[in-house]
Amino acid sequence: MRLDKFLKVSRVIKRRTIANEAADGGRISVNGKITKPSYDVKVGDVVEIKFGDKISKFEITKIPAREGEECIKVL
């Protein structure tokens, strides 16, 4: 599943376009590397998102089949 779609489905970011803009702006990294919105996420990936002064970091525990499923572990 694409990174931007995963962030929307997991409800980390409300809209896919916002997730897309954040990734294009270099504010999202996966496993320590800045990634594009088209990055294919996998179970075990550690995602870090910079929201202004705050940094949210979580690990992907599963790829959700539908919106709202529990799929991340906050680090």
C-alpha positions as CSV (number, residue, x, y, z in Angstrom):
1,M,0.0,0.0,0.0
2,R,1.2,3.5,-0.8
3,L,2.5,5.6,2.0
4,D,0.0,8.5,1.4
5,K,-2.9,6.0,1.3
6,F,-1.7,4.2,4.4
7,L,-1.6,7.4,6.4
8,K,-5.1,8.2,5.4
9,V,-6.5,4.7,6.0
10,S,-4.8,4.4,9.4
11,R,-6.2,7.9,10.3
12,V,-2.8,9.3,11.1
13,I,-3.5,12.1,8.6
14,K,-7.1,13.0,7.7
15,R,-6.8,13.5,4.0
16,R,-4.6,11.8,1.4
17,T,-3.7,15.1,-0.3
18,I,-2.3,16.4,3.0
19,A,-0.3,13.2,3.4
20,N,0.9,13.6,-0.2
21,E,2.0,17.3,0.4
22,A,3.8,16.3,3.7
23,A,5.7,13.6,1.9
24,D,6.6,15.8,-1.0
25,G,7.8,18.5,1.5
26,G,10.3,16.1,3.1
27,R,8.4,15.9,6.4
28,I,7.9,12.1,6.4
29,S,10.6,9.6,6.7
30,V,10.5,5.8,6.7
31,N,13.3,3.8,8.4
32,G,15.3,7.0,8.7
33,K,15.1,8.0,5.0
34,I,12.9,10.7,3.5
35,T,10.4,9.1,1.2
36,K,7.9,9.9,-1.6
37,P,4.1,9.5,-1.3
38,S,4.4,6.4,-3.6
39,Y,6.7,4.5,-1.2
40,D,5.3,1.0,-0.7
41,V,5.0,0.5,3.1
42,K,5.6,-2.9,4.8
43,V,5.0,-4.4,8.2
44,G,7.9,-3.4,10.5
45,D,8.6,0.0,8.8
46,V,9.1,2.9,11.3
47,V,7.5,6.1,10.1
48,E,8.4,9.5,11.5
49,I,6.3,12.6,10.7
50,K,7.3,16.2,11.5
51,F,4.3,18.4,12.4
52,G,5.8,21.8,13.2
53,D,7.8,21.4,16.4
54,K,6.3,17.9,17.1
55,I,7.6,14.6,15.8
56,S,5.3,11.6,15.6
57,K,7.0,8.2,15.4
58,F,5.3,4.8,15.0
59,E,5.8,1.3,13.7
60,I,3.5,-0.4,11.2
61,T,2.2,-3.6,12.7
62,K,-0.1,-4.6,9.8
63,I,-1.5,-3.3,6.5
64,P,-5.2,-2.5,7.1
65,A,-7.8,-4.0,4.8
66,R,-10.3,-1.2,5.6
67,E,-10.2,2.2,7.2
68,G,-10.1,2.3,11.0
69,E,-8.3,-1.0,11.7
70,E,-5.6,-0.9,14.4
71,C,-2.4,-1.0,12.4
72,I,0.3,1.1,14.2
73,K,2.3,1.0,17.4
74,V,3.3,4.4,18.7
75,L,7.0,4.6,19.7
